[in-house]
Amino acid sequence: MAARILPAARDDLREAIRYYRNVNPPALGKRLAVRVLAAFMESVSLVQSMPRTRPEHPDIPGARYVILAGFPY
């Protein structure tokens, strides 16, 4: 099943990556930004492979969602 990333989710991801990239020291910030992107990609794969195992979004009928592992997003 194909996944469609909603604009709000894409914006949240960009904001999270920017936030973590600004963490000091810069090497740590870069690692965190890479981890949040990897967690996002893993979550998209999870939803694509088993969409009905994820809860439906309370405000968006038909949309499924997942919380990124290890991050508050």
Phi and psi restraints in degrees (value plus and minus 20) as a CYANA .aco file:
   2 ALA   PHI    -100.9   -60.9
   2 ALA   PSI     125.3   165.3
   3 ALA   PHI    -127.1   -87.1
   3 ALA   PSI     121.6   161.6
   4 ARG   PHI    -134.4   -94.4
   4 ARG   PSI     102.5   142.5
   5 ILE   PHI    -107.9   -67.9
   5 ILE   PSI      98.7   138.7
   6 LEU   PHI     -88.1   -48.1
   6 LEU   PSI     127.7   167.7
   7 PRO   PHI     -73.3   -33.3
   7 PRO   PSI     -58.7   -18.7
   8 ALA   PHI     -84.1   -44.1
   8 ALA   PSI     -58.6   -18.6
   9 ALA   PHI     -87.3   -47.3
   9 ALA   PSI     -61.2   -21.2
  10 ARG   PHI     -82.5   -42.5
  10 ARG   PSI     -61.7   -21.7
  11 ASP   PHI     -83.7   -43.7
  11 ASP   PSI     -62.2   -22.2
  12 ASP   PHI     -81.5   -41.5
  12 ASP   PSI     -61.8   -21.8
  13 LEU   PHI     -82.8   -42.8
  13 LEU   PSI     -66.9   -26.9
  14 ARG   PHI     -80.0   -40.0
  14 ARG   PSI     -62.2   -22.2
  15 GLU   PHI     -83.8   -43.8
  15 GLU   PSI     -62.3   -22.3
  16 ALA   PHI     -84.0   -44.0
  16 ALA   PSI     -63.9   -23.9
  17 ILE   PHI     -82.7   -42.7
  17 ILE   PSI     -63.8   -23.8
  18 ARG   PHI     -81.1   -41.1
  18 ARG   PSI     -63.4   -23.4
  19 TYR   PHI     -79.4   -39.4
  19 TYR   PSI     -72.1   -32.1
  20 TYR   PHI     -88.5   -48.5
  20 TYR   PSI     -52.5   -12.5
  21 ARG   PHI     -82.9   -42.9
  21 ARG   PSI     -44.8    -4.8
  22 ASN   PHI    -110.1   -70.1
  22 ASN   PSI     -18.9    21.1
  23 VAL   PHI     -90.0   -50.0
  23 VAL   PSI     119.0   159.0
  24 ASN   PHI    -121.1   -81.1
  24 ASN   PSI     124.6   164.6
  25 PRO   PHI     -90.5   -50.5
  25 PRO   PSI     135.2   175.2
  26 PRO   PHI     -73.9   -33.9
  26 PRO   PSI     -55.5   -15.5
  27 ALA   PHI     -83.6   -43.6
  27 ALA   PSI     -58.7   -18.7
  28 LEU   PHI     -86.9   -46.9
  28 LEU   PSI     -64.2   -24.2
  29 GLY   PHI     -77.6   -37.6
  29 GLY   PSI     -63.0   -23.0
  30 LYS   PHI     -83.7   -43.7
  30 LYS   PSI     -63.6   -23.6
  31 ARG   PHI     -82.2   -42.2
  31 ARG   PSI     -61.3   -21.3
  32 LEU   PHI     -85.5   -45.5
  32 LEU   PSI     -60.6   -20.6
  33 ALA   PHI     -82.4   -42.4
  33 ALA   PSI     -61.3   -21.3
  34 VAL   PHI     -84.3   -44.3
  34 VAL   PSI     -61.1   -21.1
  35 ARG   PHI     -84.8   -44.8
  35 ARG   PSI     -60.4   -20.4
  36 VAL   PHI     -87.7   -47.7
  36 VAL   PSI     -57.8   -17.8
  37 LEU   PHI     -85.9   -45.9
  37 LEU   PSI     -62.1   -22.1
  38 ALA   PHI     -83.1   -43.1
  38 ALA   PSI     -61.7   -21.7
  39 ALA   PHI     -83.5   -43.5
  39 ALA   PSI     -58.4   -18.4
  40 PHE   PHI     -83.4   -43.4
  40 PHE   PSI     -68.0   -28.0
  41 MET   PHI     -82.9   -42.9
  41 MET   PSI     -60.1   -20.1
  42 GLU   PHI     -83.2   -43.2
  42 GLU   PSI     -60.4   -20.4
  43 SER   PHI     -85.8   -45.8
  43 SER   PSI     -59.8   -19.8
  44 VAL   PHI     -82.3   -42.3
  44 VAL   PSI     -63.5   -23.5
  45 SER   PHI     -81.1   -41.1
  45 SER   PSI     -61.3   -21.3
  46 LEU   PHI     -81.0   -41.0
  46 LEU   PSI     -67.0   -27.0
  47 VAL   PHI     -85.3   -45.3
  47 VAL   PSI     -59.2   -19.2
  48 GLN   PHI     -84.7   -44.7
  48 GLN   PSI     -62.1   -22.1
  49 SER   PHI     -98.0   -58.0
  49 SER   PSI     -51.2   -11.2
  50 MET   PHI    -162.2  -122.2
  50 MET   PSI      46.5    86.5
  51 PRO   PHI     -81.7   -41.7
  51 PRO   PSI     -54.1   -14.1
  52 ARG   PHI     -94.6   -54.6
  52 ARG   PSI     -30.1     9.9
  53 THR   PHI    -103.4   -63.4
  53 THR   PSI     -31.7     8.3
  54 ARG   PHI    -116.4   -76.4
  54 ARG   PSI     127.0   167.0
  55 PRO   PHI     -90.7   -50.7
  55 PRO   PSI     132.0   172.0
  56 GLU   PHI     -96.7   -56.7
  56 GLU   PSI     121.5   161.5
  57 HIS   PHI     -84.8   -44.8
  57 HIS   PSI     113.2   153.2
  58 PRO   PHI     -86.3   -46.3
  58 PRO   PSI     -42.9    -2.9
  59 ASP   PHI    -128.7   -88.7
  59 ASP   PSI     -27.5    12.5
  60 ILE   PHI    -149.3  -109.3
  60 ILE   PSI      74.8   114.8
  61 PRO   PHI     -75.5   -35.5
  61 PRO   PSI     113.2   153.2
  62 GLY   PHI      66.7   106.7
  62 GLY   PSI     -33.6     6.4
  63 ALA   PHI    -110.1   -70.1
  63 ALA   PSI     121.3   161.3
  64 ARG   PHI    -128.8   -88.8
  64 ARG   PSI     136.3   176.3
  65 TYR   PHI    -162.9  -122.9
  65 TYR   PSI     144.0   184.0
  66 VAL   PHI    -166.9  -126.9
  66 VAL   PSI     123.5   163.5
  67 ILE   PHI    -107.2   -67.2
  67 ILE   PSI     114.0   154.0
  68 LEU   PHI     -87.1   -47.1
  68 LEU   PSI     110.7   150.7
  69 ALA   PHI     -84.0   -44.0
  69 ALA   PSI     108.0   148.0
  70 GLY   PHI      61.4   101.4
  70 GLY   PSI     -17.6    22.4
  71 PHE   PHI    -155.3  -115.3
  71 PHE   PSI     133.2   173.2
  72 PRO   PHI    -105.5   -65.5
  72 PRO   PSI      17.7    57.7
